[in-house]
């Protein structure tokens, strides 16, 4: 368990781990063989795999990985009944279950743990109902975010949450982490769009939470509790979501600044003008440099930081006019009319984090701070990078103060690796500490997973954590649902 009062510190041994396979986890005891056979007895042959190549692929998501545990098996559920069979079999044998969607998470929430099975929900990918009059949809957990949006668009509707991985991430994964995305400044995060859930509990029973209506306050809000629980309380097998109106009109504004702090100040200026953009995204010079290298663009010639703002709806043009004036008054070079380039920049932003997977030479997080602290926190991050002699890249969902700072350096020779890695992780730890001191959180949208447990005690005092452990025990008394994650 992570230290309750201070950052635990990152040892050279832990940060230099090379994600070696835990060979002990691949050794099969006779009882494991019996378990896998019983598991397979209720599934088709194509729904269970034990070969090392498949176990390796499904043993991790995109989060940092220091040690790889191979699961006993990977199983693909194709129905609610499949999930119930799998959970009941695991419960009887006390085998841990790690549920997985598309594997796009970046906090290790879907990393395999010792002696577990990985339950993939990617084949449960049907849109069960889409009701344009009620403005709701009922989907299985494996439905891709973009596919739900495409289906809703035919009725003039949209599913508002849009994480950067929306073209491949699943609704079930979005629910597990309470994912955000670019539009969250106006439309909220996943929890704000989920009305009801169907959940297989740790004993294999099926529970329905929530309601079909937009309003409903009967009893405790178990739906909200499940959203963001990272598969530790139950396995989500059905999601009822609220849809929003597809905007009649969209205006995109690109504002270039000569430094990152001025761009962050532009975010606050728009807020003071009392305009509510759908998207407010902030990219620093390091990000622009990377985008130019990848796409052959010339963003760095136009400024050292970029603020992207999108207004939508019937008032989009009027709101965009106000935003342009406010940003220009603050010293930005602003696109004064809608352009294909501005739209292209939004798409580049969607891919500006995730081009590379974090490893020991590239460490980053998704800290959120109050918007009033945005400029101060950006200044602190820049100072940390200088002090620890590392490079910095920052993109941010600036509309709600959610930043993705990444400290990095080019791989160096073995003789200096140890010092470089210590400096990188020291900068990361300090960024977490300073963000919390400003009233922020260690994770704005990616979830705690496995990787952020070392910082959780800094944000949540022990009485809160103990209450969460008791809730976990109530829902999962045997502790088989994604153990070692989230709490």
C-alpha positions as CSV (number, residue, x, y, z in Angstrom):
1,X,0.0,0.0,0.0
2,X,1.3,3.5,-0.8
3,X,2.5,5.7,2.0
4,X,-0.4,7.5,3.6
5,X,1.3,10.8,4.3
6,X,4.0,11.5,1.8
7,X,5.1,10.5,-1.6
8,X,6.7,7.1,-1.2
9,X,9.7,8.0,-3.4
10,X,10.8,6.1,-6.4
11,X,13.8,3.8,-6.0
12,X,16.3,3.2,-8.7
13,X,15.4,-0.4,-8.8
14,X,11.6,0.3,-9.3
15,X,12.0,2.9,-11.9
16,X,14.5,0.9,-13.9
17,X,12.2,-2.1,-14.1
18,X,12.1,-3.4,-17.7
19,X,8.6,-4.9,-17.5
20,X,10.0,-8.4,-17.3
21,X,7.5,-11.2,-17.3
22,X,6.8,-12.7,-13.9
23,X,7.6,-16.3,-14.7
24,X,6.0,-17.5,-11.5
25,X,2.7,-16.3,-12.7
26,X,2.9,-18.6,-15.7
27,X,3.5,-21.7,-13.7
28,X,0.4,-23.9,-13.7
29,X,-0.7,-25.7,-10.6
30,X,-3.2,-28.6,-11.0
31,X,-5.9,-26.6,-9.4
32,X,-5.3,-23.9,-12.1
33,X,-5.8,-26.5,-14.8
34,X,-9.1,-27.6,-13.2
35,X,-10.2,-24.0,-13.0
36,X,-9.5,-23.2,-16.6
37,X,-11.3,-26.4,-17.8
38,X,-14.4,-25.4,-15.7
39,X,-14.2,-21.9,-17.1
40,X,-14.0,-23.2,-20.7
41,X,-16.9,-25.6,-20.2
42,X,-19.4,-22.8,-20.3
43,X,-17.8,-21.0,-23.3
44,X,-17.1,-21.7,-27.0
45,X,-13.5,-22.7,-27.8
46,X,-13.0,-19.3,-29.5
47,X,-13.8,-17.5,-26.3
48,X,-10.8,-18.7,-24.3
49,X,-7.1,-18.5,-25.0
50,X,-4.1,-19.7,-23.0
51,X,-1.2,-19.3,-25.5
52,X,1.6,-17.1,-24.4
53,X,1.3,-14.6,-27.2
54,X,-2.3,-13.8,-26.4
55,X,-1.7,-13.7,-22.7
56,X,1.1,-11.2,-23.2
57,X,-0.9,-8.9,-25.4
58,X,-3.9,-8.9,-23.0
59,X,-1.8,-8.6,-19.8
60,X,-1.4,-4.9,-19.9
61,X,-3.1,-1.7,-21.1
62,X,-1.1,1.4,-22.2
63,X,-0.2,2.5,-18.7
64,X,3.4,2.3,-17.2
65,X,4.4,-1.3,-16.6
66,X,7.2,-2.3,-14.4
67,X,6.5,-6.0,-14.1
68,X,4.2,-8.1,-16.3
69,X,2.0,-10.8,-14.9
70,X,0.6,-13.3,-17.4
71,X,-3.0,-14.2,-16.6
72,X,-4.1,-17.8,-16.3
73,X,-6.3,-17.2,-19.4
74,X,-8.0,-14.6,-21.5
75,X,-11.7,-15.0,-22.0
76,X,-14.0,-13.1,-24.3
77,X,-17.6,-12.6,-23.1
78,X,-20.2,-12.4,-25.8
79,X,-23.3,-12.1,-23.6
80,X,-24.4,-11.2,-20.1
81,X,-24.8,-14.9,-19.4
82,X,-21.1,-15.4,-20.4
83,X,-20.0,-12.8,-17.9
84,X,-22.1,-14.4,-15.2
85,X,-20.6,-17.8,-15.9
86,X,-17.1,-16.4,-15.8
87,X,-17.6,-14.5,-12.6
88,X,-19.3,-17.4,-10.8
89,X,-16.5,-19.7,-11.8
90,X,-13.9,-17.3,-10.6
91,X,-15.8,-16.7,-7.4
92,X,-15.9,-20.4,-6.6
93,X,-12.2,-20.8,-7.2
94,X,-11.2,-17.4,-5.7
95,X,-9.5,-16.3,-8.9
96,X,-9.1,-12.6,-9.5
97,X,-10.8,-11.0,-12.6
98,X,-9.4,-8.1,-14.5
99,X,-12.0,-6.7,-16.9
100,X,-10.8,-5.0,-20.1
101,X,-12.3,-3.0,-22.9
102,X,-10.0,-1.8,-25.7
103,X,-6.9,-1.6,-23.5
104,X,-6.5,2.2,-24.1
105,X,-6.2,3.1,-20.5
106,X,-3.0,4.8,-19.4
107,X,-3.0,4.2,-15.6
108,X,-2.6,0.4,-15.4
109,X,-6.2,-0.2,-14.5
110,X,-6.3,-3.2,-16.9
111,X,-2.9,-4.6,-16.0
112,X,-3.1,-8.3,-15.2
113,X,-2.4,-9.2,-11.6
114,X,-0.8,-12.4,-10.3
115,X,-3.0,-15.5,-10.8
116,X,-5.9,-13.6,-12.5
117,X,-7.9,-14.1,-15.7
118,X,-8.4,-11.2,-18.1
119,X,-12.1,-10.8,-19.1
120,X,-12.4,-9.0,-22.4
121,X,-15.7,-7.3,-23.1
122,X,-14.8,-6.1,-26.6
123,X,-17.1,-8.6,-28.3
124,X,-20.1,-7.3,-26.4
125,X,-20.4,-4.4,-29.0
126,X,-24.1,-4.0,-29.8
127,X,-26.1,-0.8,-29.6
128,X,-29.2,-2.4,-28.1
129,X,-31.5,0.7,-28.4
130,X,-31.4,4.2,-29.6
131,X,-34.4,6.3,-28.8
132,X,-34.3,9.7,-30.4
133,X,-37.5,10.9,-28.7
134,X,-36.2,10.1,-25.2
135,X,-32.6,11.1,-26.3
136,X,-31.1,7.9,-24.8
137,X,-29.2,4.9,-25.9
138,X,-28.6,1.5,-24.4
139,X,-25.3,-0.1,-25.3
140,X,-23.1,-3.1,-24.4
141,X,-19.8,-2.2,-22.9
142,X,-17.7,-3.0,-26.0
143,X,-19.4,-0.4,-28.2
144,X,-16.7,2.0,-29.5
145,X,-17.3,5.6,-28.5
146,X,-17.1,6.8,-32.2
147,X,-19.6,4.2,-33.4
148,X,-22.2,5.3,-30.9
149,X,-21.7,8.9,-32.0
150,X,-22.1,7.8,-35.7
151,X,-25.4,6.1,-34.9
152,X,-26.6,9.0,-32.8
153,X,-25.7,11.6,-35.5
154,X,-28.3,10.1,-37.9
155,X,-30.9,11.4,-35.5
156,X,-29.2,14.8,-34.9
157,X,-27.8,13.6,-31.5
158,X,-24.4,12.9,-30.1
159,X,-22.8,11.1,-27.1
160,X,-21.0,14.0,-25.5
161,X,-17.9,12.5,-23.8
162,X,-15.1,12.3,-26.3
163,X,-11.8,11.1,-24.9
164,X,-8.8,11.5,-27.2
165,X,-9.0,7.7,-27.9
166,X,-12.7,8.0,-28.9
167,X,-12.0,6.2,-32.2
168,X,-11.0,3.0,-30.4
169,X,-12.0,3.3,-26.7
170,X,-15.1,1.5,-25.5
171,X,-18.1,2.9,-23.6
172,X,-17.4,0.3,-20.8
173,X,-13.9,1.6,-20.5
174,X,-15.1,5.2,-20.4
175,X,-17.5,4.2,-17.6
176,X,-14.8,2.4,-15.7
177,X,-12.5,5.4,-15.5
178,X,-15.2,8.2,-15.7
179,X,-13.4,9.4,-18.8
180,X,-13.5,13.0,-19.9
181,X,-12.3,14.4,-23.2
182,X,-12.2,17.6,-25.2
183,X,-15.9,18.5,-24.8
184,X,-16.0,18.1,-21.1
185,X,-15.7,21.8,-20.4
186,X,-19.3,22.3,-21.6
187,X,-20.8,18.8,-21.5
188,X,-19.2,17.2,-18.5
189,X,-17.5,13.8,-18.1
190,X,-18.8,10.3,-18.5
191,X,-20.7,10.3,-15.2
192,X,-22.8,13.2,-16.4
193,X,-24.1,11.2,-19.4
194,X,-24.8,7.9,-17.7
195,X,-28.4,7.2,-16.5
196,X,-28.3,3.5,-15.7
197,X,-26.1,0.5,-15.6
198,X,-26.4,-3.3,-15.7
199,X,-23.7,-4.8,-13.6
200,X,-22.7,-8.4,-12.8
201,X,-21.7,-8.5,-9.2
202,X,-18.9,-10.4,-7.6
203,X,-21.2,-13.4,-6.9
204,X,-22.4,-13.5,-10.5
205,X,-25.8,-11.9,-9.8
206,X,-27.1,-9.2,-12.2
207,X,-27.9,-5.7,-10.8
208,X,-29.7,-2.8,-12.5
209,X,-29.0,0.6,-11.2
210,X,-30.3,4.1,-12.1
211,X,-33.3,5.0,-14.3
212,X,-34.4,5.8,-17.8
213,X,-35.3,9.4,-17.0
214,X,-33.0,12.4,-16.8
215,X,-34.0,13.0,-13.2
216,X,-34.3,10.5,-10.4
217,X,-33.2,10.7,-6.8
218,X,-34.7,7.6,-5.2
219,X,-32.2,6.0,-2.9
220,X,-28.4,6.1,-3.0
221,X,-26.9,6.9,-6.4
222,X,-25.3,3.5,-7.1
223,X,-24.9,4.4,-10.8
224,X,-22.6,7.3,-9.9
225,X,-20.7,5.1,-7.5
226,X,-20.1,2.5,-10.2
227,X,-18.9,5.0,-12.7
228,X,-15.2,5.5,-12.2
229,X,-14.8,2.4,-9.9
230,X,-12.4,0.8,-12.4
231,X,-14.0,-2.6,-12.3
232,X,-13.4,-3.1,-8.6
233,X,-17.1,-3.2,-7.6
234,X,-18.7,-5.0,-10.5
235,X,-18.5,-5.8,-14.2
236,X,-20.5,-3.4,-16.3
237,X,-22.5,-5.3,-19.0
238,X,-25.0,-2.6,-20.1
239,X,-25.0,1.2,-20.1
240,X,-27.9,3.6,-20.6
241,X,-26.6,7.0,-21.7
242,X,-28.2,10.4,-22.2
243,X,-27.6,11.9,-25.6
244,X,-27.2,15.6,-26.4
245,X,-28.2,17.6,-29.5
246,X,-25.6,17.5,-32.3
247,X,-24.6,21.2,-32.6
248,X,-26.2,23.1,-35.5
249,X,-23.1,25.2,-35.9
250,X,-19.5,25.0,-34.7
251,X,-16.8,27.7,-34.8
252,X,-13.2,26.9,-34.0
253,X,-10.7,29.5,-33.0
254,X,-6.9,29.1,-32.9
255,X,-5.0,31.6,-30.8
256,X,-1.2,31.7,-30.9
257,X,0.8,33.1,-28.0
258,X,4.5,33.7,-27.4
259,X,4.6,31.9,-24.1
260,X,2.6,29.2,-22.3
261,X,1.6,31.3,-19.3
262,X,0.0,34.0,-21.5
263,X,-2.1,31.3,-23.2
264,X,-3.2,30.0,-19.8
265,X,-4.2,33.5,-18.8
266,X,-6.3,33.6,-22.0
267,X,-8.4,30.7,-20.6
268,X,-9.2,32.7,-17.6
269,X,-10.0,35.8,-19.7
270,X,-12.6,33.8,-21.7
271,X,-14.2,32.6,-18.4
272,X,-14.4,36.2,-17.2
273,X,-16.3,37.1,-20.4
274,X,-18.9,34.5,-19.3
275,X,-18.7,32.5,-22.6
276,X,-19.0,28.7,-22.3
277,X,-17.0,27.1,-25.1
278,X,-17.5,23.4,-25.9
279,X,-13.7,22.9,-26.2
280,X,-10.8,24.8,-24.6
281,X,-7.5,23.1,-25.3
282,X,-4.0,24.3,-24.5
283,X,-0.8,23.1,-26.2
284,X,2.7,24.2,-25.1
285,X,5.8,24.7,-27.3
286,X,7.1,21.2,-26.7
287,X,3.8,19.8,-28.1
288,X,3.9,22.2,-31.1
289,X,7.5,21.0,-31.8
290,X,6.4,17.4,-31.7
291,X,3.3,18.0,-33.9
292,X,5.5,19.9,-36.5
293,X,7.9,17.0,-36.6
294,X,5.2,14.4,-37.0
295,X,2.9,16.3,-39.5
296,X,5.2,18.7,-41.3
297,X,3.3,21.7,-40.0
298,X,4.8,25.1,-39.1
299,X,3.0,25.8,-35.8
300,X,6.2,26.9,-34.0
301,X,6.8,29.7,-36.5
302,X,3.5,31.2,-35.5
303,X,3.8,31.1,-31.7
304,X,5.2,29.2,-28.7
305,X,1.8,28.1,-27.4
306,X,-1.6,27.4,-28.9
307,X,-5.0,27.8,-27.4
308,X,-7.8,26.1,-29.3
309,X,-11.4,27.1,-28.5
310,X,-14.6,25.8,-30.1
311,X,-18.1,27.2,-29.6
312,X,-21.1,25.4,-30.8
313,X,-24.9,25.6,-31.1
314,X,-27.1,28.3,-32.5
315,X,-25.1,31.0,-30.7
316,X,-21.7,29.7,-31.9
317,X,-20.9,32.7,-34.1
318,X,-21.8,35.3,-31.5
319,X,-19.8,33.5,-28.8
320,X,-16.9,33.0,-31.1
321,X,-16.8,36.8,-31.9
322,X,-16.6,37.5,-28.1
323,X,-13.8,35.0,-27.7
324,X,-11.8,36.3,-30.6
325,X,-11.9,39.8,-29.2
326,X,-11.0,38.8,-25.7
327,X,-8.0,36.7,-26.8
328,X,-6.8,39.4,-29.2
329,X,-7.0,42.0,-26.4
330,X,-4.7,39.6,-24.4
331,X,-2.0,39.7,-27.0
332,X,-2.8,36.5,-29.0
333,X,-2.6,36.2,-32.8
334,X,-6.1,34.9,-33.5
335,X,-7.8,33.3,-36.5
336,X,-10.6,35.7,-37.3
337,X,-12.8,33.5,-39.2
338,X,-13.7,29.8,-39.4
339,X,-11.1,27.8,-41.3
340,X,-10.3,24.2,-42.2
341,X,-6.9,24.7,-40.6
342,X,-8.5,25.4,-37.2
343,X,-10.5,22.2,-37.5
344,X,-7.4,20.3,-38.5
345,X,-5.6,21.6,-35.4
346,X,-8.4,20.2,-33.2
347,X,-7.8,16.8,-34.7
348,X,-4.0,17.2,-34.1
349,X,-4.8,18.0,-30.5
350,X,-6.8,14.8,-30.1
351,X,-3.6,12.9,-31.0
352,X,-1.1,15.1,-29.2
353,X,-0.8,12.8,-26.2
354,X,-0.6,9.2,-26.9
355,X,1.7,9.5,-29.8
356,X,4.2,7.7,-27.6
357,X,3.5,5.4,-24.6
358,X,5.0,6.5,-21.3
359,X,8.1,4.6,-20.3
360,X,11.0,5.1,-17.9
361,X,12.3,8.0,-20.0
362,X,8.9,9.7,-20.4
363,X,6.6,10.1,-17.4
364,X,3.4,12.1,-17.3
365,X,0.1,12.4,-15.5
366,X,-3.4,14.0,-15.7
367,X,-3.4,16.4,-12.8
368,X,-6.3,18.9,-12.5
369,X,-6.2,22.1,-10.6
370,X,-8.8,24.9,-10.0
371,X,-8.9,27.1,-13.1
372,X,-7.8,30.1,-11.0
373,X,-4.5,28.3,-10.4
374,X,-3.9,27.4,-14.0
375,X,-1.3,30.1,-14.7
376,X,0.5,29.5,-11.4
377,X,0.6,25.7,-11.9
378,X,2.0,26.1,-15.5
379,X,4.7,28.4,-14.1
380,X,5.6,25.8,-11.4
381,X,5.8,23.0,-14.0
382,X,8.2,25.0,-16.2
383,X,10.4,25.8,-13.1
384,X,10.4,22.1,-12.2
385,X,11.6,21.1,-15.6
386,X,14.5,23.5,-15.3
387,X,15.4,22.5,-11.8
388,X,15.4,18.8,-12.5
389,X,17.1,19.2,-15.9
390,X,14.4,17.4,-17.8
391,X,12.3,18.4,-20.8
392,X,8.6,19.2,-20.5
393,X,5.5,18.9,-22.8
394,X,2.1,20.0,-21.7
395,X,-1.3,19.7,-23.2
396,X,-4.4,20.6,-21.2
397,X,-8.2,20.5,-21.2
398,X,-7.9,24.0,-20.1
399,X,-11.6,24.6,-19.7
400,X,-11.7,22.6,-16.5
401,X,-8.1,22.9,-15.4
402,X,-7.1,19.3,-16.4
403,X,-3.4,19.2,-17.5
404,X,-1.3,16.4,-19.0
405,X,2.3,17.4,-18.2
406,X,4.9,15.0,-19.5
407,X,8.5,15.1,-18.3
408,X,10.9,13.4,-20.6
409,X,14.4,13.2,-22.0
410,X,16.1,11.4,-24.8
411,X,17.5,7.9,-23.9
412,X,21.0,8.3,-22.5
413,X,23.9,5.9,-22.1
414,X,23.7,3.2,-19.4
415,X,26.3,5.1,-17.3
416,X,24.0,8.0,-16.7
417,X,20.6,6.2,-16.9
418,X,20.1,6.0,-13.1
419,X,20.6,9.7,-12.5
420,X,18.3,10.6,-15.4
421,X,15.5,8.4,-14.2
422,X,15.7,9.7,-10.7
423,X,15.4,13.3,-12.0
424,X,12.4,12.4,-14.2
425,X,10.5,10.8,-11.4
426,X,11.4,13.5,-8.9
427,X,9.9,16.1,-11.3
428,X,6.8,13.9,-11.6
429,X,6.4,13.5,-7.9
430,X,6.9,17.2,-7.3
431,X,4.2,18.1,-9.9
432,X,1.7,15.9,-8.0
433,X,2.6,17.5,-4.7
434,X,2.3,21.0,-6.0
435,X,-0.9,20.3,-7.8
436,X,-2.4,19.0,-4.6
437,X,-1.2,22.0,-2.6
438,X,-3.1,24.2,-5.1
439,X,-6.4,22.3,-4.4
440,X,-6.0,19.9,-7.3
441,X,-6.3,16.1,-7.8
442,X,-3.9,13.4,-8.8
443,X,-6.1,12.3,-11.7
444,X,-8.7,14.4,-13.6
445,X,-9.9,11.7,-16.0
446,X,-7.5,8.7,-16.4
447,X,-8.3,7.0,-13.1
448,X,-6.0,5.8,-10.3
449,X,-5.4,2.3,-11.8
450,X,-2.3,0.7,-10.5
451,X,0.2,3.3,-11.2
452,X,-1.2,6.2,-9.1
453,X,-1.7,4.3,-5.9
454,X,1.6,5.6,-4.6
455,X,0.1,9.1,-4.5
456,X,-3.5,8.4,-3.4
457,X,-2.7,8.8,0.3
458,X,-1.6,12.3,-0.4
459,X,-5.1,13.3,-1.7
460,X,-7.4,11.2,0.5
461,X,-7.0,11.0,4.2
462,X,-7.1,7.6,5.9
463,X,-10.7,7.8,7.2
464,X,-11.8,8.3,3.5
465,X,-9.7,5.5,2.3
466,X,-10.9,3.2,5.0
467,X,-14.5,3.9,4.1
468,X,-13.7,3.1,0.5
469,X,-12.2,-0.2,1.5
470,X,-15.3,-1.1,3.4
471,X,-17.5,-0.3,0.4
472,X,-15.2,-2.5,-1.7
473,X,-15.5,-5.3,0.8
474,X,-19.3,-5.0,0.8
475,X,-19.5,-5.3,-3.0
476,X,-16.6,-7.8,-3.4
477,X,-16.1,-9.7,-0.1
478,X,-13.6,-12.2,-1.7
479,X,-11.6,-9.4,-3.3
480,X,-11.6,-10.9,-6.8
481,X,-12.6,-7.8,-8.8
482,X,-9.5,-6.0,-10.2
483,X,-7.5,-6.3,-6.9
484,X,-4.8,-3.8,-6.3
485,X,-6.3,-1.0,-8.4
486,X,-8.1,2.3,-7.7
487,X,-8.3,2.4,-3.9
